[in-house]
């Protein structure tokens, strides 16, 4: 995945009115970190990722942090429970 593909995923999320799921490799973690943002946060998060990561999706201030995947995700909120579908 590169920045161009990530930006296309953000566009797909907007078109489908869905949230986004981002997978990152992080230092000192055995497993991936997964970040989920809602549809309402897409613009702010897209701007953040665009400024903070290079074209290969490596963090500009810590080259051990890298985005490796992103995809749209449905989020259903209920009282005291959040359900996610991929």
Jmol script that loads the backbone (N, CA, C; Angstrom):
load data "model"
ATOM      1  N   UNK A   1       0.855  -1.176   0.000  1.00  0.00           N
ATOM      2  CA  UNK A   1       0.000   0.000   0.000  1.00  0.00           C
ATOM      3  C   UNK A   1       0.895   1.230   0.000  1.00  0.00           C
ATOM      4  N   UNK A   2       0.464   2.258  -0.715  1.00  0.00           N
ATOM      5  CA  UNK A   2       1.174   3.535  -0.723  1.00  0.00           C
ATOM      6  C   UNK A   2       0.157   4.653  -0.447  1.00  0.00           C
ATOM      7  N   UNK A   3       0.633   5.878  -0.393  1.00  0.00           N
ATOM      8  CA  UNK A   3      -0.250   6.988  -0.035  1.00  0.00           C
ATOM      9  C   UNK A   3      -1.379   7.170  -1.046  1.00  0.00           C
ATOM     10  N   UNK A   4      -1.087   6.985  -2.333  1.00  0.00           N
ATOM     11  CA  UNK A   4      -2.126   7.130  -3.351  1.00  0.00           C
ATOM     12  C   UNK A   4      -3.266   6.134  -3.115  1.00  0.00           C
ATOM     13  N   UNK A   5      -2.921   4.892  -2.804  1.00  0.00           N
ATOM     14  CA  UNK A   5      -3.949   3.880  -2.528  1.00  0.00           C
ATOM     15  C   UNK A   5      -4.716   4.205  -1.252  1.00  0.00           C
ATOM     16  N   UNK A   6      -4.015   4.698  -0.236  1.00  0.00           N
ATOM     17  CA  UNK A   6      -4.692   5.088   1.003  1.00  0.00           C
ATOM     18  C   UNK A   6      -5.707   6.195   0.742  1.00  0.00           C
ATOM     19  N   UNK A   7      -5.338   7.180  -0.058  1.00  0.00           N
ATOM     20  CA  UNK A   7      -6.263   8.276  -0.365  1.00  0.00           C
ATOM     21  C   UNK A   7      -7.491   7.761  -1.132  1.00  0.00           C
ATOM     22  N   UNK A   8      -7.296   6.742  -1.964  1.00  0.00           N
ATOM     23  CA  UNK A   8      -8.429   6.134  -2.677  1.00  0.00           C
ATOM     24  C   UNK A   8      -9.354   5.408  -1.708  1.00  0.00           C
ATOM     25  N   UNK A   9      -8.795   4.788  -0.674  1.00  0.00           N
ATOM     26  CA  UNK A   9      -9.623   4.132   0.334  1.00  0.00           C
ATOM     27  C   UNK A   9     -10.446   5.180   1.086  1.00  0.00           C
ATOM     28  N   UNK A  10      -9.837   6.313   1.417  1.00  0.00           N
ATOM     29  CA  UNK A  10     -10.600   7.383   2.061  1.00  0.00           C
ATOM     30  C   UNK A  10     -11.764   7.825   1.173  1.00  0.00           C
ATOM     31  N   UNK A  11     -11.521   7.960  -0.125  1.00  0.00           N
ATOM     32  CA  UNK A  11     -12.582   8.355  -1.057  1.00  0.00           C
ATOM     33  C   UNK A  11     -13.683   7.299  -1.109  1.00  0.00           C
ATOM     34  N   UNK A  12     -13.276   6.036  -1.132  1.00  0.00           N
ATOM     35  CA  UNK A  12     -14.257   4.947  -1.130  1.00  0.00           C
ATOM     36  C   UNK A  12     -15.112   4.987   0.137  1.00  0.00           C
ATOM     37  N   UNK A  13     -14.480   5.242   1.269  1.00  0.00           N
ATOM     38  CA  UNK A  13     -15.209   5.350   2.538  1.00  0.00           C
ATOM     39  C   UNK A  13     -16.227   6.487   2.483  1.00  0.00           C
ATOM     40  N   UNK A  14     -15.821   7.621   1.944  1.00  0.00           N
ATOM     41  CA  UNK A  14     -16.752   8.752   1.820  1.00  0.00           C
ATOM     42  C   UNK A  14     -17.929   8.393   0.914  1.00  0.00           C
ATOM     43  N   UNK A  15     -17.631   7.760  -0.225  1.00  0.00           N
ATOM     44  CA  UNK A  15     -18.686   7.391  -1.173  1.00  0.00           C
ATOM     45  C   UNK A  15     -19.676   6.392  -0.570  1.00  0.00           C
ATOM     46  N   UNK A  16     -19.175   5.489   0.272  1.00  0.00           N
ATOM     47  CA  UNK A  16     -20.028   4.477   0.900  1.00  0.00           C
ATOM     48  C   UNK A  16     -20.577   4.923   2.252  1.00  0.00           C
ATOM     49  N   UNK A  17     -20.140   6.113   2.698  1.00  0.00           N
ATOM     50  CA  UNK A  17     -20.532   6.631   4.013  1.00  0.00           C
ATOM     51  C   UNK A  17     -20.179   5.641   5.127  1.00  0.00           C
ATOM     52  N   UNK A  18     -18.929   5.155   5.056  1.00  0.00           N
ATOM     53  CA  UNK A  18     -18.418   4.182   6.020  1.00  0.00           C
ATOM     54  C   UNK A  18     -17.196   4.737   6.730  1.00  0.00           C
ATOM     55  N   UNK A  19     -16.838   4.108   7.834  1.00  0.00           N
ATOM     56  CA  UNK A  19     -15.612   4.439   8.532  1.00  0.00           C
ATOM     57  C   UNK A  19     -14.420   3.793   7.837  1.00  0.00           C
ATOM     58  N   UNK A  20     -13.239   3.987   8.439  1.00  0.00           N
ATOM     59  CA  UNK A  20     -12.013   3.413   7.866  1.00  0.00           C
ATOM     60  C   UNK A  20     -11.266   2.629   8.939  1.00  0.00           C
ATOM     61  N   UNK A  21     -10.661   1.535   8.507  1.00  0.00           N
ATOM     62  CA  UNK A  21      -9.836   0.680   9.372  1.00  0.00           C
ATOM     63  C   UNK A  21      -8.411   0.750   8.836  1.00  0.00           C
ATOM     64  N   UNK A  22      -7.479   1.156   9.687  1.00  0.00           N
ATOM     65  CA  UNK A  22      -6.072   1.310   9.321  1.00  0.00           C
ATOM     66  C   UNK A  22      -5.251   0.296  10.124  1.00  0.00           C
ATOM     67  N   UNK A  23      -4.365  -0.447   9.438  1.00  0.00           N
ATOM     68  CA  UNK A  23      -3.453  -1.370  10.111  1.00  0.00           C
ATOM     69  C   UNK A  23      -2.043  -0.811  10.040  1.00  0.00           C
ATOM     70  N   UNK A  24      -1.362  -0.802  11.179  1.00  0.00           N
ATOM     71  CA  UNK A  24      -0.004  -0.266  11.250  1.00  0.00           C
ATOM     72  C   UNK A  24       0.943  -1.269  11.883  1.00  0.00           C
ATOM     73  N   UNK A  25       2.178  -1.251  11.399  1.00  0.00           N
ATOM     74  CA  UNK A  25       3.274  -1.925  12.082  1.00  0.00           C
ATOM     75  C   UNK A  25       3.856  -0.911  13.060  1.00  0.00           C
ATOM     76  N   UNK A  26       4.042  -1.344  14.293  1.00  0.00           N
ATOM     77  CA  UNK A  26       4.545  -0.452  15.335  1.00  0.00           C
ATOM     78  C   UNK A  26       5.771  -1.073  15.995  1.00  0.00           C
ATOM     79  N   UNK A  27       6.723  -0.246  16.429  1.00  0.00           N
ATOM     80  CA  UNK A  27       7.889  -0.800  17.126  1.00  0.00           C
ATOM     81  C   UNK A  27       7.478  -1.392  18.475  1.00  0.00           C
ATOM     82  N   UNK A  28       8.175  -2.442  18.862  1.00  0.00           N
ATOM     83  CA  UNK A  28       7.963  -3.087  20.160  1.00  0.00           C
ATOM     84  C   UNK A  28       6.579  -3.702  20.327  1.00  0.00           C
ATOM     85  N   UNK A  29       5.910  -4.007  19.227  1.00  0.00           N
ATOM     86  CA  UNK A  29       4.624  -4.690  19.282  1.00  0.00           C
ATOM     87  C   UNK A  29       4.712  -5.939  18.418  1.00  0.00           C
ATOM     88  N   UNK A  30       4.246  -7.055  18.953  1.00  0.00           N
ATOM     89  CA  UNK A  30       4.286  -8.301  18.195  1.00  0.00           C
ATOM     90  C   UNK A  30       3.197  -8.348  17.137  1.00  0.00           C
ATOM     91  N   UNK A  31       2.088  -7.716  17.393  1.00  0.00           N
ATOM     92  CA  UNK A  31       0.961  -7.757  16.477  1.00  0.00           C
ATOM     93  C   UNK A  31       0.711  -6.369  15.900  1.00  0.00           C
ATOM     94  N   UNK A  32      -0.099  -6.323  14.859  1.00  0.00           N
ATOM     95  CA  UNK A  32      -0.438  -5.047  14.231  1.00  0.00           C
ATOM     96  C   UNK A  32      -1.283  -4.180  15.152  1.00  0.00           C
ATOM     97  N   UNK A  33      -1.191  -2.893  14.961  1.00  0.00           N
ATOM     98  CA  UNK A  33      -2.106  -1.968  15.623  1.00  0.00           C
ATOM     99  C   UNK A  33      -3.215  -1.655  14.636  1.00  0.00           C
ATOM    100  N   UNK A  34      -4.447  -1.657  15.108  1.00  0.00           N
ATOM    101  CA  UNK A  34      -5.598  -1.376  14.261  1.00  0.00           C
ATOM    102  C   UNK A  34      -6.286  -0.126  14.786  1.00  0.00           C
ATOM    103  N   UNK A  35      -6.469   0.834  13.893  1.00  0.00           N
ATOM    104  CA  UNK A  35      -7.135   2.092  14.232  1.00  0.00           C
ATOM    105  C   UNK A  35      -8.415   2.170  13.418  1.00  0.00           C
ATOM    106  N   UNK A  36      -9.511   2.507  14.074  1.00  0.00           N
ATOM    107  CA  UNK A  36     -10.796   2.645  13.396  1.00  0.00           C
ATOM    108  C   UNK A  36     -11.295   4.066  13.615  1.00  0.00           C
ATOM    109  N   UNK A  37     -11.636   4.720  12.512  1.00  0.00           N
ATOM    110  CA  UNK A  37     -12.194   6.067  12.565  1.00  0.00           C
ATOM    111  C   UNK A  37     -13.557   6.078  11.894  1.00  0.00           C
ATOM    112  N   UNK A  38     -14.462   6.855  12.437  1.00  0.00           N
ATOM    113  CA  UNK A  38     -15.821   6.926  11.906  1.00  0.00           C
ATOM    114  C   UNK A  38     -15.875   7.788  10.647  1.00  0.00           C
ATOM    115  N   UNK A  39     -16.981   7.688   9.961  1.00  0.00           N
ATOM    116  CA  UNK A  39     -17.233   8.466   8.749  1.00  0.00           C
ATOM    117  C   UNK A  39     -17.055   9.963   9.006  1.00  0.00           C
ATOM    118  N   UNK A  40     -17.537  10.438  10.142  1.00  0.00           N
ATOM    119  CA  UNK A  40     -17.467  11.874  10.456  1.00  0.00           C
ATOM    120  C   UNK A  40     -16.042  12.364  10.654  1.00  0.00           C
ATOM    121  N   UNK A  41     -15.113  11.456  10.921  1.00  0.00           N
ATOM    122  CA  UNK A  41     -13.712  11.837  11.162  1.00  0.00           C
ATOM    123  C   UNK A  41     -12.831  11.723   9.921  1.00  0.00           C
ATOM    124  N   UNK A  42     -13.392  11.288   8.796  1.00  0.00           N
ATOM    125  CA  UNK A  42     -12.568  11.001   7.619  1.00  0.00           C
ATOM    126  C   UNK A  42     -11.731  12.181   7.152  1.00  0.00           C
ATOM    127  N   UNK A  43     -12.322  13.366   7.058  1.00  0.00           N
ATOM    128  CA  UNK A  43     -11.566  14.519   6.544  1.00  0.00           C
ATOM    129  C   UNK A  43     -10.369  14.853   7.427  1.00  0.00           C
ATOM    130  N   UNK A  44     -10.593  14.896   8.733  1.00  0.00           N
ATOM    131  CA  UNK A  44      -9.504  15.223   9.657  1.00  0.00           C
ATOM    132  C   UNK A  44      -8.413  14.153   9.622  1.00  0.00           C
ATOM    133  N   UNK A  45      -8.814  12.883   9.600  1.00  0.00           N
ATOM    134  CA  UNK A  45      -7.832  11.800   9.598  1.00  0.00           C
ATOM    135  C   UNK A  45      -7.077  11.719   8.273  1.00  0.00           C
ATOM    136  N   UNK A  46      -7.761  11.966   7.166  1.00  0.00           N
ATOM    137  CA  UNK A  46      -7.072  11.961   5.875  1.00  0.00           C
ATOM    138  C   UNK A  46      -6.008  13.051   5.848  1.00  0.00           C
ATOM    139  N   UNK A  47      -6.343  14.206   6.337  1.00  0.00           N
ATOM    140  CA  UNK A  47      -5.378  15.306   6.394  1.00  0.00           C
ATOM    141  C   UNK A  47      -4.186  14.928   7.276  1.00  0.00           C
ATOM    142  N   UNK A  48      -4.464  14.321   8.433  1.00  0.00           N
ATOM    143  CA  UNK A  48      -3.403  13.901   9.346  1.00  0.00           C
ATOM    144  C   UNK A  48      -2.464  12.894   8.681  1.00  0.00           C
ATOM    145  N   UNK A  49      -3.025  11.841   8.085  1.00  0.00           N
ATOM    146  CA  UNK A  49      -2.185  10.821   7.448  1.00  0.00           C
ATOM    147  C   UNK A  49      -1.405  11.403   6.274  1.00  0.00           C
ATOM    148  N   UNK A  50      -2.016  12.299   5.546  1.00  0.00           N
ATOM    149  CA  UNK A  50      -1.344  12.917   4.403  1.00  0.00           C
ATOM    150  C   UNK A  50      -0.126  13.723   4.847  1.00  0.00           C
ATOM    151  N   UNK A  51      -0.227  14.418   5.973  1.00  0.00           N
ATOM    152  CA  UNK A  51       0.884  15.240   6.482  1.00  0.00           C
ATOM    153  C   UNK A  51       1.938  14.423   7.217  1.00  0.00           C
ATOM    154  N   UNK A  52       1.519  13.345   7.884  1.00  0.00           N
ATOM    155  CA  UNK A  52       2.381  12.638   8.820  1.00  0.00           C
ATOM    156  C   UNK A  52       3.156  11.482   8.201  1.00  0.00           C
ATOM    157  N   UNK A  53       2.671  10.949   7.076  1.00  0.00           N
ATOM    158  CA  UNK A  53       3.290   9.779   6.458  1.00  0.00           C
ATOM    159  C   UNK A  53       3.813  10.123   5.070  1.00  0.00           C
ATOM    160  N   UNK A  54       4.938   9.490   4.685  1.00  0.00           N
ATOM    161  CA  UNK A  54       5.501   9.717   3.354  1.00  0.00           C
ATOM    162  C   UNK A  54       4.733   8.915   2.300  1.00  0.00           C
ATOM    163  N   UNK A  55       5.189   8.938   1.064  1.00  0.00           N
ATOM    164  CA  UNK A  55       4.476   8.252  -0.020  1.00  0.00           C
ATOM    165  C   UNK A  55       4.440   6.735   0.135  1.00  0.00           C
ATOM    166  N   UNK A  56       5.354   6.182   0.919  1.00  0.00           N
ATOM    167  CA  UNK A  56       5.363   4.741   1.199  1.00  0.00           C
ATOM    168  C   UNK A  56       4.649   4.406   2.500  1.00  0.00           C
ATOM    169  N   UNK A  57       3.996   5.410   3.076  1.00  0.00           N
ATOM    170  CA  UNK A  57       3.227   5.291   4.322  1.00  0.00           C
ATOM    171  C   UNK A  57       4.093   4.957   5.531  1.00  0.00           C
ATOM    172  N   UNK A  58       5.318   5.447   5.508  1.00  0.00           N
ATOM    173  CA  UNK A  58       6.207   5.369   6.664  1.00  0.00           C
ATOM    174  C   UNK A  58       6.094   6.701   7.401  1.00  0.00           C
ATOM    175  N   UNK A  59       5.955   6.627   8.727  1.00  0.00           N
ATOM    176  CA  UNK A  59       5.833   7.838   9.541  1.00  0.00           C
ATOM    177  C   UNK A  59       7.070   8.716   9.349  1.00  0.00           C
ATOM    178  N   UNK A  60       6.866   9.993   9.133  1.00  0.00           N
ATOM    179  CA  UNK A  60       7.987  10.902   8.832  1.00  0.00           C
ATOM    180  C   UNK A  60       8.928  11.126  10.010  1.00  0.00           C
ATOM    181  N   UNK A  61       8.445  10.921  11.242  1.00  0.00           N
ATOM    182  CA  UNK A  61       9.298  11.151  12.409  1.00  0.00           C
ATOM    183  C   UNK A  61       9.742   9.866  13.108  1.00  0.00           C
ATOM    184  N   UNK A  62       9.188   8.725  12.672  1.00  0.00           N
ATOM    185  CA  UNK A  62       9.598   7.444  13.237  1.00  0.00           C
ATOM    186  C   UNK A  62       9.463   6.388  12.146  1.00  0.00           C
ATOM    187  N   UNK A  63      10.565   6.027  11.529  1.00  0.00           N
ATOM    188  CA  UNK A  63      10.516   5.117  10.383  1.00  0.00           C
ATOM    189  C   UNK A  63      10.185   3.670  10.743  1.00  0.00           C
ATOM    190  N   UNK A  64       9.960   3.407  12.015  1.00  0.00           N
ATOM    191  CA  UNK A  64       9.536   2.080  12.437  1.00  0.00           C
ATOM    192  C   UNK A  64       8.007   1.947  12.450  1.00  0.00           C
ATOM    193  N   UNK A  65       7.305   3.045  12.215  1.00  0.00           N
ATOM    194  CA  UNK A  65       5.844   3.032  12.139  1.00  0.00           C
ATOM    195  C   UNK A  65       5.455   3.099  10.676  1.00  0.00           C
ATOM    196  N   UNK A  66       4.625   2.145  10.264  1.00  0.00           N
ATOM    197  CA  UNK A  66       4.231   2.084   8.851  1.00  0.00           C
ATOM    198  C   UNK A  66       2.794   1.603   8.720  1.00  0.00           C
ATOM    199  N   UNK A  67       2.030   2.279   7.861  1.00  0.00           N
ATOM    200  CA  UNK A  67       0.677   1.830   7.528  1.00  0.00           C
ATOM    201  C   UNK A  67       0.823   0.729   6.492  1.00  0.00           C
ATOM    202  N   UNK A  68       0.204  -0.415   6.750  1.00  0.00           N
ATOM    203  CA  UNK A  68       0.332  -1.525   5.808  1.00  0.00           C
ATOM    204  C   UNK A  68      -0.985  -1.879   5.117  1.00  0.00           C
ATOM    205  N   UNK A  69      -2.113  -1.430   5.672  1.00  0.00           N
ATOM    206  CA  UNK A  69      -3.396  -1.738   5.036  1.00  0.00           C
ATOM    207  C   UNK A  69      -4.446  -0.755   5.522  1.00  0.00           C
ATOM    208  N   UNK A  70      -5.457  -0.570   4.676  1.00  0.00           N
ATOM    209  CA  UNK A  70      -6.604   0.265   5.026  1.00  0.00           C
ATOM    210  C   UNK A  70      -7.796  -0.237   4.239  1.00  0.00           C
ATOM    211  N   UNK A  71      -8.973  -0.154   4.847  1.00  0.00           N
ATOM    212  CA  UNK A  71     -10.195  -0.570   4.152  1.00  0.00           C
ATOM    213  C   UNK A  71     -11.419   0.059   4.805  1.00  0.00           C
ATOM    214  N   UNK A  72     -12.502   0.157   4.055  1.00  0.00           N
ATOM    215  CA  UNK A  72     -13.744   0.669   4.637  1.00  0.00           C
ATOM    216  C   UNK A  72     -14.278  -0.313   5.688  1.00  0.00           C
ATOM    217  N   UNK A  73     -14.981   0.227   6.662  1.00  0.00           N
ATOM    218  CA  UNK A  73     -15.569  -0.614   7.702  1.00  0.00           C
ATOM    219  C   UNK A  73     -16.902  -0.008   8.139  1.00  0.00           C
ATOM    220  N   UNK A  74     -17.887  -0.867   8.345  1.00  0.00           N
ATOM    221  CA  UNK A  74     -19.171  -0.415   8.860  1.00  0.00           C
ATOM    222  C   UNK A  74     -19.118  -0.426  10.378  1.00  0.00           C
ATOM    223  N   UNK A  75     -19.698   0.578  10.973  1.00  0.00           N
ATOM    224  CA  UNK A  75     -19.713   0.688  12.426  1.00  0.00           C
ATOM    225  C   UNK A  75     -21.157   0.897  12.856  1.00  0.00           C
ATOM    226  N   UNK A  76     -21.635   0.041  13.751  1.00  0.00           N
ATOM    227  CA  UNK A  76     -22.984   0.190  14.291  1.00  0.00           C
ATOM    228  C   UNK A  76     -22.860   0.435  15.784  1.00  0.00           C
ATOM    229  N   UNK A  77     -23.398   1.549  16.229  1.00  0.00           N
ATOM    230  CA  UNK A  77     -23.321   1.893  17.646  1.00  0.00           C
ATOM    231  C   UNK A  77     -24.657   1.616  18.321  1.00  0.00           C
ATOM    232  N   UNK A  78     -24.579   0.947  19.442  1.00  0.00           N
ATOM    233  CA  UNK A  78     -25.733   0.725  20.298  1.00  0.00           C
ATOM    234  C   UNK A  78     -25.305   1.104  21.706  1.00  0.00           C
ATOM    235  N   UNK A  79     -26.250   1.232  22.574  1.00  0.00           N
ATOM    236  CA  UNK A  79     -25.928   1.573  23.946  1.00  0.00           C
ATOM    237  C   UNK A  79     -24.936   0.561  24.519  1.00  0.00           C
ATOM    238  N   UNK A  80     -23.782   1.045  24.935  1.00  0.00           N
ATOM    239  CA  UNK A  80     -22.725   0.266  25.573  1.00  0.00           C
ATOM    240  C   UNK A  80     -22.133  -0.825  24.682  1.00  0.00           C
ATOM    241  N   UNK A  81     -22.348  -0.745  23.351  1.00  0.00           N
ATOM    242  CA  UNK A  81     -21.780  -1.751  22.480  1.00  0.00           C
ATOM    243  C   UNK A  81     -21.538  -1.168  21.085  1.00  0.00           C
ATOM    244  N   UNK A  82     -20.408  -1.512  20.503  1.00  0.00           N
ATOM    245  CA  UNK A  82     -20.099  -1.116  19.131  1.00  0.00           C
ATOM    246  C   UNK A  82     -19.840  -2.402  18.336  1.00  0.00           C
ATOM    247  N   UNK A  83     -20.487  -2.531  17.194  1.00  0.00           N
ATOM    248  CA  UNK A  83     -20.315  -3.699  16.335  1.00  0.00           C
ATOM    249  C   UNK A  83     -19.641  -3.262  15.051  1.00  0.00           C
ATOM    250  N   UNK A  84     -18.657  -4.034  14.590  1.00  0.00           N
ATOM    251  CA  UNK A  84     -17.913  -3.721  13.369  1.00  0.00           C
ATOM    252  C   UNK A  84     -18.092  -4.844  12.375  1.00  0.00           C
ATOM    253  N   UNK A  85     -18.244  -4.473  11.085  1.00  0.00           N
ATOM    254  CA  UNK A  85     -18.318  -5.440   9.998  1.00  0.00           C
ATOM    255  C   UNK A  85     -17.257  -5.111   8.982  1.00  0.00           C
ATOM    256  N   UNK A  86     -16.604  -6.134   8.471  1.00  0.00           N
ATOM    257  CA  UNK A  86     -15.624  -5.943   7.409  1.00  0.00           C
ATOM    258  C   UNK A  86     -16.125  -6.612   6.163  1.00  0.00           C
TER     259      UNK A  86
END
end "model"
wireframe off; spacefill off
backbone 0.3
color backbone group
